[in-house]
Amino acid sequence: MKGLPARAAVAATAVIALIGLSHPAMADPTDPPMEASDITAAYATVACDPGGTTSTDAALATQLNSALDDKMRGYMTAYRVSCARMVIKAVHDRGLPRRAAAIAIATTIVESSIQNISEEVDHDSLGLFQQRASWGSRTQRLNPTWATNAFLDKMLRVYPNGSWQTAPIGEVCQAVQVSAYPDRYEVEASDAQIIVNAIWPYIDGPNGVASVYGVLSNGLLTYTSIDAATGKRTSGAEVSAVSLGFKPKAIATLNHNTLLVTEDGTGGRLYRVDVITVRDTVIFEKPVFLGTGWTHDLLAYDGSSYLFGIADGALRRYKLTADKPALADITGNTLIGNGFTLKTLTATGPSWILGTTSAGALISYKINGAESWQRYQLRDTTWQVFDQLLSPGGGVYYGHRNAEGSVHRYFDENPHDGQGDDLTGQGVVDAEGWTQVLLSANPDTVT
């Protein structure tokens, strides 16, 4: 599965306290409902993922325990997250959207408290969805992927032509399950969506390696690579033996072996740095002086053809016509507009930039041309802690905190929709050790 670290060991069978087990589909309607406060027994369960739980499952359980509002608040475990993950993956692999996953998860919350129950507690019901024997064999019903697809098959039959996408979630759950207690599903719809939103990025996550160049305070050049799916460093930080020879102010990575760097001085000198190798150490040619007047505080390259720079709140765009540009290859000096008082700057795709403000806002811009752009505020606060922001593409963002030298990663499922509700934190790459004063990622290396 994409976006998940190595799996922890798991017992084949676990005994988990069951909270609020509901009646399964086709249950005897005369049986009394089982409320959470009435259940003191434990029920046998089996693993949902044959590979077991992961450290990410455990971290998400902690996150969800404080985010949920109803029955599952405080009761999420790595095991329950692994079960939800398998359900959500089955939905994803079938090509259905998050709403279908929320419908399935709401059902499992009510039916089994998101546990793969392996004993017939209520009639002959088994599994996450508490499906009766008429649904399939014991082996099938205890297979989360099979059980989820069986649930989805009936949902699509009952709600043809996509009508399930607009019907209330609780109504759809009940239509599939035919429970004697139909009102239980809708109250779990909100929490189901929260669970789906937390887990989905780890299933439909990014692929590729982020190549990150940096500059230390003494002018030495660094290189680090990060697996975008796991957030783990795959190499580095490799450090050069010699310095750039000048104090840098802003940096933009053009490709795997070419950087543009401005000098921190009144002249605004611009240099091109050609990297020879980053294996074991960073070796580069003597920086090539390109010209003066580049007084930009921030630089970012969008991986297509446009270089963006900000100086005193003025955003300018330049077109690059060569992989290793001379000054003549940097054309089309265009003033996009003023008022771009950003603290950090990166590019997330062709003609898209992203930055933070000193007040903590995270803002995305679609740049069309002179005096033409769309502004989208993805977050209002909290991003002021980052002194560097970088993106290798694919909706992956890294924020650097100078205070402790940490790097934090985020995933925006759709970085160009102007919405922040699909932006999630993905943990820490490193809690310390990143002492670079400037950082920049090779654009468009992650999909």
Disulfide bonds with the S-S distance in Angstrom:
Cys48-Cys83 2.03
